[in-house]
Amino acid sequence: MVSFSHRDTGTAAQLWAQHGLEELPPIDLARVFDGATRLLVVAAHPDDETLGAGGLIHRALGVGLEVTVVVCTMGEGSHPDSTTHTPQELATLREAELRAAMQALGEGVDGHGNLHLRCPGLPDGQLASHEAELETLLGDLIGQGPCVVASTYREDGHTDHEVLGRLVARQAAQASVTHLEFPIWYWHWAHPENDNRWTHWHRLELTQADHVAKEAALAAHQSQVQPLSELPGDEVLLDRHVLEHFHRAQETFRVTWLGEKDAAVAAQVFEDLYVQRGDPWDYRNSRYEQRKQDIVLASLPRARYGAVLELGCSIGLQTAELAARSDRLVGVDASATALAQARAQVADLAHVTLVQATLPGQWPPLEPGSIDLVVLSEIGYFLAADELAQTLRHSAEVLRPGGELLLCHWLHPIEGWPLDGQAVHRMAQALDWRRLLEHREQDFLLEVFQKPGGEHA
């Protein structure tokens, strides 16, 4: 979780625009709404829905979709130091503002869609303690007919936003519906030069009617866009530095299309797979897998490495071989069942550490520049493009100058996931690092790239 304050100046909207935010690929709304009769928007606090998806809500109503907006808390914690408003008074005030905002988003709509508001009244800042309740509520709403779901972004930097984003992502994947995520605080704390996940998102150009309705809805959230009073503790929450990201005639969404998976469900998908079949890819007996592992090991430029990071270590067969050529090895996998087998495989190797984590969000705590080799084999296409971008960025950060990144991936179609092996390697090639080795066969591609700098460069 990133650390930031809304009082920070943050990253200017103009800087995002200069780096190409307004040139992102347009979202295909015909595809988004195809077969759907409803749009479900899930927000943590009043104003999240307007900031991130007010234009989308107005557009959906205009094409005749039924829109349900779920605002999980009343945002009573927005001004914890206020001496003029108690949390309950803030909740009452913000609910009235929310209803006014919803009325504004529904005005001037030519279609026949209706807007419904659900407010479960959960405590602000504590959604992580109410996941079961939310799961039931959202499951019921998603199950009421063909729909599209939009929510706060799962890595937005705010606990409530992230809890909702991940929960909705899992529910949307299980129901096979398209999921749109709208970043809010991400624009404030992230920076386009050192975080490129946004380059894989989509933009929605707002019509004039969309933009007018959204501006009116934003103005309705007076307790957030204006000071509560002149007294200390009542300062404006969403000042001009924050609001400039949302006054644009454009909204930005991370899209997971129906039928596609990403990291939100990867842990459960692979855990189920390893529970059903202890060695689902037949690593122990397949001549193909054994030969490929031999080629991976033979392709390593150095005979020995100080520290190795293996992403997707599975049942540990390759882990043990890599450990024999390193002084320290960290293996990562999302499946507890796979890691149990891996631990047995390396039980007598004290210099090996195995970590259960779902990448990229649960990146292991490694010092920058502490790793000599990162191995990313057969897992890149089990991530969405922005997740792979994060994984590559984290890998670059932990590698020493002159360190190496090895990728090896199957080249045939990958069903149910957004990327394939070729796409994974194209993204790695975009690092513009020196390629030390390329080995291509009909079934797989193996490449080794070297981070610039260092004695091995």
C-alpha positions, 0 to 999 in steps of 0.5 A, a space after each residue: 500500500 502506498 503512503 500519501 496525503 490528499 494535502 500533498 500537491 501530487 502529480 499534476 494533471 498536465 503532466 499526465 496529459 504530456 505523457 499521453 494520457 489523453 491519447 490512450 486507446 478509446 474504450 469500445 462501449 459497444 463491446 462493453 455494453 454488448 448484451 448487458 441491460 444494466 450497469 452496476 457502479 460500486 464505490 467506497 464513498 460518496 463522490 467516488 462514483 462521480 469522480 471516476 465514472 460520472 460520465 459513464 453513468 450518464 452515457 449508460 442511462 442515455 443508451 437505456 441501461 438500468 444503472 445501480 450505484 452502490 456507495 458502501 459508506 457515507 464517508 463520515 471519516 472525511 474530516 476526522 479533525 472537524 470541530 463543527 461536524 460529528 461523523 454522523 452529521 457528516 454522514 447525513 450531509 454526504 448522503 444528501 449530497 450523493 442523492 443530489 449528485 445522482 439527480 444531476 447525473 440523471 438529468 438531460 438523458 434521452 434514453 430510458 434508463 433508470 438510476 437506482 442508489 444503494 447505500 449499505 451504510 458500512 463504516 468508513 475506512 473499514 470495508 476490509 472487515 465487511 467483505 463477506 457482507 459485501 460479497 453477498 450484496 454484490 453477488 445478488 446484484 450481479 446475479 440479477 441479469 446481464 450487466 457490466 460492473 464498474 468499481 474503484 481501482 484495486 490498487 488505488 492506494 486507499 484501503 477501501 478502494 482497493 478492497 472493493 476493487 479486488 472483491 468486484 474483480 473476483 465477483 466479475 470473473 466468476 460471473 463472466 462479466 466485463 469489469 471497469 475499474 476507475 482510478 481516483 487517488 492513483 492520479 495523485 500519488 503515481 507518476 507517469 515516468 516511473 509507473 507505466 501500468 496506465 498505458 494499458 488502460 482505456 479512455 472514454 471521451 465524454 460528450 458535452 452532455 456527459 461532461 455537463 452532467 458530471 460537473 453538476 454532480 461534482 459540484 453537488 458534493 459540496 462538503 468535499 470540493 469546498 471547505 466545511 468552514 474556515 476553522 482548522 479541521 474543516 479544510 477542503 478535501 478535494 482541492 484544485 490539485 486533485 480535482 484537475 484530474 476529473 474536470 477533463 472531458 475524459 474518464 480512464 478505465 482499467 478494463 477486464 473483458 468478460 471471459 478473461 482472467 487476471 491476478 484477481 483470480 489467479 491464486 484461486 485458479 492455480 490453487 484449485 489446479 494443483 489440488 486437483 492434479 499435484 503436477 498439472 504440467 507433468 514437470 516430473 515426467 514430460 520429456 518436453 518440460 525436462 528438455 525445456 528446463 535443460 535449455 533454460 539452465 544452459 542459457 544462463 550467461 553465468 555459471 553462478 549467481 549471487 541472488 536469484 529471484 524465480 517468479 512462478 516457482 511451481 513445485 520447485 524442480 527448476 528451483 532446486 537447479 537454480 539454487 545449485 547455481 546461486 548463493 541465495 534464491 527467492 522463489 515465489 508462487 501463488 499456490 500454497 499447494 504448489 509451494 508445499 511440494 517446492 518446500 519438500 524439493 528444497 528442504 535441505 537448502 538453507 539459502 532458499 526462501 519460498 514466498 506465497 504471493 500473487 504478483 504483482 500486488 504482493 511483490 516480495 520485500 526485496 532491496 532495490 538492486 539486490 538481485 542478479 537474476 530474475 527468472 520469469 518463466 511460463 507465468 507472464 500470460 497469467 497476468 493482464 498487460 498492466 500487471 505484467 508491466 508492473 512485474 517487469 518494473 519491479 523486476 527492473 528495480 530489484 536487479 543490480 546494474 548488469 543483472 539479467 532477466 530470463 523469460 521463457 513462454 509457450 507460443 501457442 494460444 492461451 485460453 481465458 487470459 488476455 496475453 500470449 507468449 509473444 505479447 509477453 516477450 514484446 513487453 519485455 523487449 520494450 524495456 530496450 535492454 541488451 538482449 544476450 540470448 534468443 532461443 526460439 522453437 515451435 513451442 516456446 521462446 526463451 530470451 535473456 535481457 541485461 539491465 544496463 550498467 554494472 561490471 557484467 554489462 
